[in-house]
Every structure is written in C-alpha cells, then in structure tokens.
Amino acid sequence: MKPVVHVFARWWAEGPVKTRLAAELGQARAREIYRRLAEGCWAGYFDPAWQRWLWVEPAAAADQAAAWLGGADRVLGQGDGDLGARMLAAFELAHREAAPWSAVVGTDAPELDARRIREAAAALAAAELAIVPALDGGYALLAARRPHPELLLDMEWSTEEVTSQTLARAAAAGLRRAVLSSVRDIDRAADLGDLKI
C-alpha cells in the first residue's frame, strides 16, 4: 500500500464557495478563482510515490468532481461532521488500509506542491506529525503515520489559532512535531497578490 494524500475539495459549481472571497468579489468570480486554484493544486500534488484520494464536498457531487479533477486513485464524499471529524475519517481509512503515512491537504494553497509533500513525508522519519502552516494561522498540510483524534476533534476551525492549538495539543500528547515553512492560502482578495487567476 502506498502512502495517501487526501485532497479535500469542494465542488465549485454549487453551494457556497470561498465565502470570504465571494463577499468581496462576488460569487461568480469566487467560483472561478476557486476552480482554477483547485485545478492547479490537484495537478501539483501528483507523484507516483503516493495515491491521491479526492474527498468531495458535497458528497453527492463526487461524480462531477471526479470528472473535473481527473486521475484520482479514489473519490469519496467527505461525509458528516465538522472539518476535524472528516479529516479524522480520512486518516483512519488510510491507516486501516495499511498506508505507511497519509496527509490531508486542501485546494486553496497554491504554494503547496509535491515537493513540499515529500518534505513532510521525509520529516515523518523522525516525527509523528508534520505540518505546513498557512500564513493566516491555519495549516495547508497535516501528515502523520497514524490517526491522532486529539489533534482534530473539538477544534475551533477557521481561526488564526488552528496551527498553534494543533501544535499545543501535539505537545501535550507527547508527539514529536515537524513544522515546515509556511505557505499562503487564498481566502480574501488581498491573498491573491500577484497570482494570475
């Protein structure tokens, strides 16, 4: 069994997409930006050393998303619960299927790519947890060799404290941590910078 990169994506054509960006630029523009971001991230995550599992929200759009972001080794609906519960379900499934490690990534951090995922994987030789923080205080990647519910459940998501709280919880659990260099994710118009989308 190869390692697994869990790619969490939202079907861009329906429902709320990038709500903070949409409030600034309008829903149609936010959808277009997210669609192009996700396509770039998806392509950048490819590496034959691991499997890419596409986790889709809403779950009912899994077929459309599979056609949109082609080449997934597996396509699954994200299911119920908050983000932490859904991430935990992804880690648990890969662990049950004997993946040596897995990582959860999103689709809105254009600086995250296969090279950075390889760096996180290499860090797991000495650490139990590898994290790529986002500049806004969240994170763009979380990688581990086994599930860690204590890092994912009952978290307050979408805040500037997500990475610091995750690392504090990991320290309290006695987990060795590898913190890689931070990347930007795209939540607001100002985050686009010189990105041509």
C-alpha positions in Angstrom: 0.0 0.0 0.0 1.4 3.4 -1.0 1.1 6.5 1.2 -2.1 8.5 0.7 -2.5 12.2 0.0 -6.1 13.1 0.9 -7.2 16.1 -1.1 -10.2 17.9 0.3 -12.1 19.8 -2.4 -15.5 21.5 -2.8 -17.5 21.0 -6.0 -17.0 24.5 -7.4 -20.3 24.8 -9.3 -22.8 24.7 -6.5 -23.3 25.8 -2.9 -21.2 28.3 -1.0 -17.6 28.5 -2.3 -14.9 30.7 -0.8 -17.4 32.8 1.2 -15.0 35.5 2.3 -13.7 35.9 -1.2 -17.2 35.9 -2.6 -18.2 38.7 -0.2 -15.5 40.8 -1.7 -15.5 39.8 -5.3 -18.9 38.2 -5.9 -19.9 34.6 -6.0 -19.2 34.1 -9.7 -15.7 35.4 -9.5 -15.0 33.4 -6.3 -16.2 30.2 -8.0 -13.8 30.9 -11.0 -10.9 31.6 -8.7 -11.5 28.5 -6.6 -12.0 26.3 -9.6 -8.6 27.4 -11.0 -6.9 27.2 -7.7 -8.2 23.6 -7.1 -7.1 22.5 -10.6 -3.6 23.9 -10.1 -3.3 22.3 -6.6 -4.6 19.0 -7.8 -2.1 18.8 -10.7 0.7 19.9 -8.3 0.0 17.1 -5.8 0.7 14.3 -8.3 3.6 12.0 -7.6 3.7 8.2 -8.4 5.1 7.6 -4.9 1.6 8.1 -3.4 -2.0 7.8 -4.1 -4.3 10.8 -4.4 -7.7 10.4 -2.8 -10.2 13.1 -3.7 -12.6 13.9 -0.8 -15.5 15.9 -2.2 -18.0 18.3 -0.5 -20.9 17.9 -1.0 -20.7 14.1 -1.2 -23.4 14.0 -3.8 -21.1 15.8 -6.3 -18.4 13.1 -6.2 -19.0 12.0 -9.8 -18.9 15.6 -11.1 -15.7 16.3 -9.1 -14.1 13.0 -10.3 -14.6 14.2 -13.9 -13.3 17.7 -13.1 -10.2 16.6 -11.2 -9.3 13.5 -13.1 -6.8 10.8 -12.2 -7.8 10.2 -8.6 -6.9 6.8 -7.1 -10.1 7.0 -5.2 -13.0 9.5 -5.0 -15.0 9.8 -1.8 -17.6 12.0 -0.2 -16.4 14.0 2.8 -19.4 12.8 4.8 -20.8 14.3 8.0 -19.3 16.2 10.9 -17.1 19.3 11.1 -13.7 19.5 9.3 -11.8 17.8 12.0 -14.2 14.8 12.0 -13.9 14.5 8.3 -10.1 14.7 8.3 -10.0 12.1 11.0 -12.2 9.8 8.9 -9.7 10.2 6.1 -6.7 9.4 8.3 -8.5 6.4 9.8 -9.4 4.9 6.4 -5.8 5.1 5.1 -4.5 3.7 8.3 -6.9 0.7 8.2 -5.7 0.0 4.6 -2.1 0.0 5.8 -0.8 3.2 4.3 2.6 4.0 5.9 1.6 7.6 6.2 -1.1 9.9 4.9 -1.5 13.7 4.6 -4.6 15.9 4.4 -4.3 18.9 2.1 -6.8 21.4 0.7 -7.2 23.1 -2.6 -6.5 26.7 -2.0 -2.8 27.0 -1.1 -1.1 27.3 -4.5 2.5 27.2 -3.0 1.9 23.7 -1.6 3.0 21.1 -4.1 4.5 17.6 -4.4 8.0 18.8 -3.3 6.6 20.1 0.0 4.6 17.0 0.5 7.8 15.0 0.0 9.5 17.2 2.6 6.6 16.4 5.1 6.9 12.7 4.3 10.7 12.8 5.0 10.1 14.6 8.3 7.9 11.7 9.4 11.1 9.6 9.7 11.8 11.4 12.9 8.5 13.0 13.8 5.0 11.7 14.4 3.4 14.7 12.9 4.4 17.1 10.1 2.5 20.3 9.5 2.8 23.1 6.8 1.3 26.2 8.4 -0.6 28.7 6.4 0.2 32.4 6.9 -3.3 33.1 8.2 -2.7 30.8 11.3 -4.3 27.7 9.9 -2.5 25.0 8.1 -2.2 23.7 4.5 -1.0 20.2 5.2 -1.1 17.8 8.1 0.7 14.5 7.8 1.0 11.6 10.1 1.7 7.8 10.2 -1.4 7.1 12.2 -4.6 8.9 13.1 -4.5 11.4 16.0 -8.0 12.2 17.1 -6.7 14.5 19.8 -5.5 16.9 17.2 -8.7 17.0 15.2 -11.8 16.7 17.4 -13.4 19.6 19.1 -11.2 22.2 17.4 -12.3 25.7 16.6 -11.7 25.8 12.8 -11.2 28.8 10.5 -9.4 30.8 13.2 -5.9 32.3 13.4 -5.1 29.8 16.2 -5.5 26.5 14.4 -1.8 25.7 13.9 -0.8 26.9 17.4 -3.6 24.9 19.0 -2.7 21.9 17.0 0.9 22.1 18.0 0.0 22.7 21.6 -2.2 19.6 21.6 0.5 17.6 20.0 3.0 18.7 22.6 0.5 17.8 25.4 0.2 14.3 23.8 3.9 13.9 23.7 4.0 13.8 19.9 7.2 14.7 18.0 6.4 17.5 15.6 8.0 18.8 12.4 6.9 22.3 11.4 7.7 23.1 7.8 7.9 26.5 6.1 4.6 28.4 5.9 2.6 29.0 2.7 -0.3 31.4 1.9 -3.8 30.2 1.2 -6.4 32.2 -0.6 -9.3 33.3 1.5 -9.6 37.0 0.7 -8.9 39.2 -2.3 -5.7 40.6 -0.7 -4.3 37.0 -0.6 -4.3 36.8 -4.4 -1.3 39.2 -4.5 0.3 38.8 -8.0 -1.3 35.4 -8.6 -2.8 35.5 -12.1 -6.2 33.8 -11.9 
